[in-house]
Amino acid sequence: MQTQIDIAAPIELCFDLARDIDIHSATVWKHTREKAVAGVTSGLILAGETVTFEATHFLVRQRLTSEIVQMERPYVFVDRMLRGAFKSMQHTHEFQAVGGVTRMTDTLQFAAPFGLLGLAAERLVLAKYMRRFVEDRNRALKRIAERGGAAREADLKR
């Protein structure tokens, strides 16, 4: 699954906002009550570091631990699931300066557990759910970036 969004803000700002744990928690769906509970729990995450998020999805409270396995500031960073509900998950965040804006491209690759049953869930429910989750978060990140990131503290309190 791949999504793109153009952001009228500098590439460095977009890159840093996308890897900011506080901004991540502030820009995901409120009903998931997502928060960082282990590893890097605040501020900018770096290559080789891990974060564990706790969130409610499909009425189930769960934890997902990811590691930043690649980082080339301000162009790309990749996080890979170490533990969580999926059989596997890798999220590539790419940034490109294009005609005065930053194009942010997210490529999310994941596989559900439970064999054929998991594959059916992926195709019928998870793919659409994950796309909406990423796109909604990216629109919120875009709003913050286009205000110059200056309203960061106010955004964190919402």
C-alpha contacts under 8 A as a table, 3 or more apart, distances in Angstrom:
res1	aa1	res2	aa2	distance
1	M	107	T	5.75
1	M	108	L	5.31
1	M	109	Q	6.40
1	M	127	A	7.53
1	M	131	R	7.14
2	Q	105	T	6.99
2	Q	106	D	5.53
2	Q	107	T	4.40
2	Q	108	L	6.30
3	T	105	T	5.67
3	T	106	D	5.26
3	T	107	T	6.66
3	T	131	R	7.61
3	T	134	V	7.88
3	T	135	E	7.00
4	Q	103	R	6.78
4	Q	104	M	5.59
4	Q	105	T	4.40
4	Q	106	D	6.40
5	I	103	R	5.78
5	I	104	M	5.38
5	I	105	T	6.66
5	I	138	N	7.32
5	I	139	R	7.83
6	D	101	V	6.22
6	D	102	T	5.62
6	D	103	R	4.45
6	D	104	M	6.24
7	I	14	C	7.81
7	I	101	V	5.51
7	I	102	T	5.09
7	I	103	R	6.29
7	I	104	M	7.43
7	I	142	K	5.68
7	I	145	A	7.27
7	I	146	E	6.73
8	A	100	G	7.11
8	A	101	V	4.67
8	A	102	T	6.36
8	A	142	K	7.97
8	A	145	A	7.60
8	A	146	E	5.63
9	A	13	L	6.89
9	A	14	C	6.79
9	A	101	V	6.07
9	A	102	T	6.31
9	A	145	A	5.91
9	A	146	E	5.46
9	A	148	G	6.91
10	P	13	L	5.45
10	P	14	C	6.45
10	P	97	A	7.86
10	P	101	V	7.05
10	P	102	T	6.41
11	I	14	C	5.16
11	I	15	F	6.07
11	I	74	P	6.46
11	I	75	Y	7.89
11	I	95	F	6.62
11	I	96	Q	6.94
11	I	97	A	6.23
11	I	101	V	7.80
11	I	102	T	5.37
12	E	15	F	5.13
12	E	16	D	6.16
12	E	73	R	7.57
12	E	74	P	5.35
13	L	16	D	5.22
13	L	17	L	6.05
13	L	145	A	6.81
13	L	148	G	7.81
13	L	149	G	7.48
14	C	17	L	5.21
14	C	18	A	6.13
14	C	95	F	7.84
14	C	102	T	7.39
14	C	104	M	7.97
14	C	142	K	8.00
14	C	145	A	6.20
15	F	18	A	5.26
15	F	19	R	6.60
15	F	73	R	7.25
15	F	74	P	5.58
15	F	75	Y	7.30
15	F	76	V	7.91
15	F	95	F	6.89
16	D	19	R	5.31
16	D	20	D	6.14
16	D	44	L	6.96
16	D	74	P	7.81
17	L	20	D	5.10
17	L	23	I	6.46
17	L	141	L	7.21
17	L	145	A	7.39
17	L	149	G	7.85
18	A	23	I	7.41
18	A	24	H	7.02
18	A	141	L	7.30
19	R	23	I	7.99
19	R	24	H	7.43
19	R	44	L	5.70
19	R	45	I	5.87
20	D	23	I	5.30
20	D	24	H	6.16
20	D	42	S	7.24
20	D	43	G	5.16
20	D	44	L	4.41
20	D	45	I	6.39
21	I	24	H	4.98
21	I	25	S	6.31
21	I	36	A	7.26
21	I	40	V	7.55
21	I	41	T	6.31
21	I	42	S	5.14
21	I	43	G	5.42
21	I	44	L	6.24
21	I	45	I	6.93
22	D	25	S	5.26
22	D	26	A	6.25
22	D	41	T	7.67
22	D	42	S	5.46
22	D	43	G	6.04
22	D	156	L	6.79
23	I	26	A	4.96
23	I	27	T	6.06
23	I	141	L	7.69
23	I	152	R	7.65
23	I	155	D	7.80
23	I	156	L	6.59
24	H	27	T	5.31
24	H	28	V	6.43
24	H	137	R	7.88
25	S	28	V	5.86
25	S	34	E	5.97
25	S	35	K	5.62
25	S	36	A	7.39
25	S	156	L	7.97
26	A	155	D	6.65
26	A	156	L	5.25
26	A	157	K	7.64
26	A	158	R	7.03
27	T	137	R	5.19
27	T	138	N	7.84
27	T	140	A	5.56
27	T	141	L	6.50
28	V	32	T	7.67
28	V	34	E	7.24
28	V	133	F	7.26
28	V	136	D	7.36
28	V	137	R	5.20
29	W	32	T	5.74
29	W	33	R	7.51
29	W	34	E	7.91
29	W	133	F	7.40
29	W	136	D	7.81
29	W	137	R	7.48
30	K	33	R	5.54
30	K	34	E	7.50
31	H	56	T	7.57
32	T	55	A	5.23
32	T	56	T	4.54
32	T	57	H	6.10
33	R	54	E	7.85
33	R	55	A	5.54
33	R	56	T	6.46
34	E	53	F	6.45
34	E	54	E	5.49
34	E	55	A	4.16
34	E	56	T	7.02
35	K	53	F	5.42
35	K	54	E	5.52
35	K	55	A	6.65
36	A	39	G	7.95
36	A	40	V	7.51
36	A	41	T	4.89
36	A	42	S	7.59
36	A	51	V	6.65
36	A	52	T	5.62
36	A	53	F	4.35
36	A	54	E	6.33
37	V	41	T	6.12
37	V	51	V	7.65
37	V	52	T	5.70
37	V	53	F	5.84
37	V	54	E	6.56
38	A	41	T	6.03
38	A	51	V	5.82
38	A	52	T	4.97
38	A	53	F	7.36
39	G	49	E	7.28
39	G	50	T	5.22
39	G	51	V	4.50
39	G	52	T	6.15
40	V	43	G	7.63
40	V	45	I	6.43
40	V	49	E	7.04
40	V	50	T	6.19
40	V	51	V	5.07
40	V	52	T	7.83
41	T	51	V	6.60
41	T	52	T	7.88
45	I	49	E	6.48
45	I	50	T	7.77
45	I	68	I	7.74
46	L	49	E	5.64
46	L	68	I	6.71
46	L	71	M	7.47
47	A	67	E	7.82
47	A	68	I	4.93
47	A	69	V	6.01
47	A	70	Q	5.94
47	A	71	M	5.62
48	G	67	E	6.27
48	G	68	I	5.30
48	G	69	V	5.86
48	G	70	Q	7.75
49	E	67	E	5.66
49	E	68	I	5.79
50	T	65	T	6.79
50	T	66	S	5.48
50	T	67	E	4.25
50	T	68	I	6.44
51	V	65	T	5.61
51	V	66	S	5.59
51	V	67	E	6.64
52	T	63	R	6.52
52	T	64	L	5.44
52	T	65	T	4.10
52	T	66	S	6.45
53	F	63	R	5.57
53	F	64	L	5.38
53	F	65	T	6.43
54	E	61	R	7.01
54	E	62	Q	5.62
54	E	63	R	4.41
54	E	64	L	6.58
55	A	61	R	5.59
55	A	62	Q	5.61
55	A	63	R	6.50
56	T	59	L	5.83
56	T	60	V	5.20
56	T	61	R	4.21
56	T	62	Q	6.11
57	H	60	V	5.47
57	H	61	R	6.63
57	H	62	Q	7.52
62	Q	84	G	7.51
62	Q	85	A	7.36
63	R	83	R	7.83
63	R	84	G	5.85
63	R	85	A	7.61
64	L	81	M	6.94
64	L	82	L	7.67
64	L	83	R	5.65
64	L	84	G	4.27
64	L	85	A	7.02
65	T	81	M	5.75
65	T	82	L	5.47
65	T	83	R	5.11
65	T	84	G	6.33
66	S	79	D	5.96
66	S	80	R	5.24
66	S	81	M	4.20
66	S	82	L	5.33
66	S	83	R	7.15
67	E	79	D	5.34
67	E	80	R	5.46
67	E	81	M	6.51
67	E	82	L	6.80
68	I	71	M	7.20
68	I	77	F	7.04
68	I	78	V	5.69
68	I	79	D	4.34
68	I	80	R	6.56
69	V	77	F	7.62
69	V	78	V	5.71
69	V	79	D	5.73
69	V	80	R	6.65
70	Q	76	V	7.59
70	Q	77	F	5.25
70	Q	78	V	5.07
70	Q	79	D	7.27
71	M	76	V	5.76
71	M	77	F	4.19
71	M	78	V	6.56
72	E	75	Y	5.65
72	E	76	V	5.24
72	E	77	F	6.25
73	R	76	V	6.32
73	R	77	F	7.54
74	P	95	F	6.85
75	Y	94	E	5.65
75	Y	95	F	4.75
75	Y	96	Q	6.45
76	V	92	T	7.15
76	V	93	H	5.50
76	V	94	E	4.44
76	V	95	F	6.14
77	F	92	T	6.08
77	F	93	H	5.38
77	F	94	E	6.80
78	V	90	Q	7.09
78	V	91	H	5.66
78	V	92	T	4.43
78	V	93	H	6.11
79	D	90	Q	5.82
79	D	91	H	5.33
79	D	92	T	6.61
80	R	89	M	5.89
80	R	90	Q	4.37
80	R	91	H	6.40
81	M	84	G	6.88
81	M	88	S	6.45
81	M	89	M	5.27
81	M	90	Q	6.29
84	G	87	K	7.80
85	A	112	A	7.65
85	A	113	P	7.61
86	F	89	M	6.55
86	F	110	F	6.99
86	F	111	A	6.01
86	F	112	A	4.83
86	F	113	P	5.80
87	K	110	F	7.45
87	K	111	A	5.33
87	K	112	A	5.11
87	K	113	P	4.68
88	S	109	Q	7.96
88	S	110	F	5.37
88	S	111	A	5.26
88	S	112	A	7.13
89	M	108	L	7.28
89	M	109	Q	5.59
89	M	110	F	4.13
89	M	111	A	6.53
90	Q	108	L	5.93
90	Q	109	Q	5.26
90	Q	110	F	6.39
91	H	106	D	6.93
91	H	107	T	5.73
91	H	108	L	4.51
91	H	109	Q	6.38
92	T	106	D	5.72
92	T	107	T	5.07
92	T	108	L	6.44
93	H	104	M	7.08
93	H	105	T	5.95
93	H	106	D	4.81
93	H	107	T	6.66
94	E	104	M	5.69
94	E	105	T	5.06
94	E	106	D	6.38
95	F	102	T	6.43
95	F	103	R	5.65
95	F	104	M	4.71
95	F	105	T	6.44
96	Q	102	T	5.53
96	Q	103	R	5.14
96	Q	104	M	6.68
97	A	100	G	6.69
97	A	101	V	5.81
97	A	102	T	4.59
97	A	103	R	6.26
98	V	101	V	5.40
98	V	102	T	5.95
98	V	103	R	6.47
106	D	134	V	7.98
111	A	118	G	7.83
111	A	119	L	7.48
111	A	122	E	7.28
112	A	115	G	7.74
112	A	118	G	4.95
112	A	119	L	6.35
112	A	121	A	7.58
112	A	122	E	6.31
113	P	118	G	5.26
113	P	119	L	7.83
114	F	117	L	5.69
114	F	118	G	4.74
114	F	119	L	7.72
115	G	118	G	5.26
115	G	119	L	6.23
116	L	119	L	4.89
116	L	120	A	6.15
117	L	120	A	5.18
117	L	121	A	6.31
118	G	121	A	5.00
118	G	122	E	6.10
119	L	122	E	4.99
119	L	123	R	6.35
120	A	123	R	5.28
120	A	124	L	5.97
121	A	124	L	5.18
121	A	125	V	5.44
121	A	126	L	6.11
122	E	125	V	5.74
122	E	126	L	4.53
122	E	127	A	5.59
123	R	126	L	6.46
123	R	127	A	5.89
124	L	127	A	7.19
124	L	128	K	7.77
125	V	128	K	5.84
125	V	129	Y	6.21
126	L	129	Y	4.96
126	L	130	M	5.86
127	A	130	M	5.34
127	A	131	R	6.15
128	K	131	R	5.17
128	K	132	R	6.23
129	Y	132	R	5.29
129	Y	133	F	6.14
130	M	133	F	4.93
130	M	134	V	6.18
131	R	134	V	5.32
131	R	135	E	6.02
132	R	135	E	5.11
132	R	136	D	5.85
133	F	136	D	5.42
133	F	137	R	6.21
134	V	137	R	5.18
134	V	138	N	6.07
135	E	138	N	5.06
135	E	139	R	6.24
136	D	139	R	5.22
136	D	140	A	6.46
137	R	140	A	5.18
137	R	141	L	6.21
138	N	141	L	4.90
138	N	142	K	6.01
139	R	142	K	4.98
139	R	143	R	6.40
140	A	143	R	5.20
140	A	144	I	6.55
141	L	144	I	5.19
141	L	145	A	6.14
142	K	145	A	5.08
142	K	146	E	5.96
143	R	146	E	5.33
143	R	147	R	6.45
144	I	147	R	5.33
144	I	148	G	6.70
144	I	149	G	5.28
144	I	150	A	7.83
144	I	151	A	6.84
144	I	152	R	6.94
144	I	155	D	7.51
145	A	148	G	5.01
145	A	149	G	4.96
146	E	149	G	7.14
147	R	150	A	6.35
147	R	151	A	6.87
148	G	151	A	7.57
149	G	152	R	5.38
150	A	153	E	7.86
151	A	154	A	5.36
151	A	155	D	6.13
152	R	155	D	5.09
152	R	156	L	6.22
153	E	156	L	5.13
153	E	157	K	6.57
154	A	157	K	5.32
154	A	158	R	6.74
155	D	158	R	5.43
